[in-house]
């Protein structure tokens, strides 16, 4: 049984994330300090709320450096929603610098009046089925729906990391990324019913 550490940095839908990982067979727990990461097999960065506050809390707790070090060591990492956006260089939300793990930035949706912001509800993902991605996407198709809640989206500068893309109002954005043992999604797998749980289960099986 793999040990999953879910980061508590002061915001995020922690309990539903925790229970989802437990449902797929992980021994998951919430951690509030980088010192508690020791002994974990997988680090999970959940997210919702304002990225300005999130980055301030990550820096004040030391989680910013801990996350970068974990990813640099190619240890299994899963980011969710804000936990995806924070991996890039910069966000238009509050003009804040993010973790800079990947090149690219986070933009606010600028759409016609017929499309509401935030983008909230079910939408599909067009997946890139690379050799590594196929294991993560086992049993998941492009017709499956996932649950989104966000006003900002990732504009990735490294197309090779983009695992999946989603179209909302003609804006096509990176809704999932994959690099080594890191995966992150703009959608919330823990709110995406059976397909979200399938994604977590696949990641758990593929983590090494």
MOBEL-V10112 format. One record per helix or strand of 3 or more residues. SS is the DSSP state (a for helix, b for strand). FROM is the first residue (numbers start at 1). LEN is the number of residues. Records with the same first field share a line. If there is no record, write none. Layout:
SS = FROM-LEN ; FROM-LEN
//
This chain:
b = 3-5 ; 27-5 ; 42-4 ; 77-4 ; 104-5 ; 119-6 ; 145-6 ; 152-5 ; 162-7 ; 171-9 ; 182-4
a = 14-10 ; 34-4 ; 51-11 ; 63-10 ; 82-4 ; 131-6 ; 159-3 ; 189-3 ; 193-14
//
